[in-house]
Amino acid sequence: MNVKNIRQDFPILKRKVNGKRLVYLDSTATSQKPKQVIEAITDFYETYNANVHRGIHKLSEEATEHYESSRKKIAAFISARPDEIVFTRNATESINLVANSLDWKKGDEIVTTIMEHHSNIVPWLELKDQGMKVKFVDINDDGTLKMEQFGKLITKNTKLVAVTGCSNVLGTINPLAEISKIAHDNKSLLLIDAAQSAAHTKLDVAAINADFVAFSGHKMLAPTGIGALFAKKSLLEKMKPFMKGGDMIKEVTTESATWNDVPYKFEAGTPNVAGAIGFGAAIDYINRIGIDSIRQHEKELIGYALKLAEKEKKMTFYGTKHIEERAGILTFNFENIHGHDVATILDQEGIAIRSGHLCAQPLMSRLSINSACRASFYLYTTEEEIDILFDAFKNVRKVFRID
Amino acid sequence: MIEIYQENILDHYKNPRNKGELKNANIRQKESNPLCGDVLEYQLLVKKGVIEEIRFIGSGCAISLAAASMLTEKVKGKKIEEIKNLSKEEIYGMLGIPLTPSRVKCALLCLKAIKVAAYSYLHEKMDEETF
């Protein structure tokens, strides 16, 4: 994997911020986009922009072909079938679709974990009003899941186990196959929030036997506003659509309507065609580089960063040091300094990091902190950029007089 | 080196004025920026319509805490009625630093807390959006 060549594909990386070359360490919030993705979107609007599925004319046929081809690419990427892929806006919408469309009954339980992003907590909390129960698996001090708690929290009433592939704060890569076995041995369904993991680690839904997987395109080189839900076809067929309107129907009379086949019955209204086409181009790009090469690169980067972290005093670095279970996410705090102050100082050097509660307030409470700083890496990140980050820590120490 | 972390800001952040509990306070007002994790509570002793004592407790970033500290000095001895007219511009002027859009809410947490305190003491209604 040639990072120097890869960086040439990302026009934004040439940008200067505050007079310095941009050091983009916020890929966990959203990834940057390669020109191949940007060009695919431009090409759609410039040469075959049309609505999909219903048009008989040439442009509509071309648009439909590209839209459906993206669905096939996403399916192949995770070893699924195209009719098991529903286009959504993002992982949040994918999870909300499951929360709204599964046949819940009073007393059903959902087991999730304390390390989840709000997107994999809030939709379940909403179900509590209907008599459902939500339980949380805790973490160990090193930021890995307390695996033994799954067995204790899962009961005969557990309908769904909803867990992230990778913590967006701690960088923990969760043992999905093991969690899947525990869930299925109990006849519970498994939902994976892959927003954070899909772009970084290989995901084979067939091998893991996942029932639902939620994705966001924008975290994996695609534009914002496009995501996907994988669900087993047998489940999709039983589930009720929670949005109704055009494109999701077979026949409509003034009395009633019949739903279209899966996955179309879940795609009401004109979809984000350009976004889906961009998503397809993003998958092509990742495939060209190779997901395993990306993972290897990020493993090397986090290993390098954790080594530098050992020398830093009066700082806390969160998460496991075992890089096999660790993504390219480095979350930290300076003693008694708020994350926003650190982010502001680093911004002066052109370094973009995230600070705040990182959309994981229950985890922040669990760690007894109000906020944290997060630097996150992707295929275009270099060791040199990590050096620049650690070098800029000196500025934080200088401003706040930390010795 | 960095314009917003000027000496007076860091001084108020590291050595906050009027920080701590005010046991005989007759107004307590807590405000927070949940997205940042900033929390601030003003405790005031108001006698005959005048702020005789003011203290604050809270946690947050340097900007929000420095502003909270500076504001205690600014309002001590003022009539509670005058607090209603405190403006955002006065807070920016008090801080004297350039604020990016994402840091404005850090600076204004103290203003919101003190104004909510004043309005509720006077039993008057405040526009929570524009304050």
Interface residues (C-beta under 8 A of the other chain):
Chain A: I337 H338 G339 H340 D341 T344 I345 Q348 G356 H357 Q361 M364 I369 N370 S371 N395 K398 V399 F400 R401
Chain B: M1 I2 I4 Y5 L10 K14 P34 L35 C36 G37 D38 V39 S59 G60 C61 A62 I63 T100 R103 C106
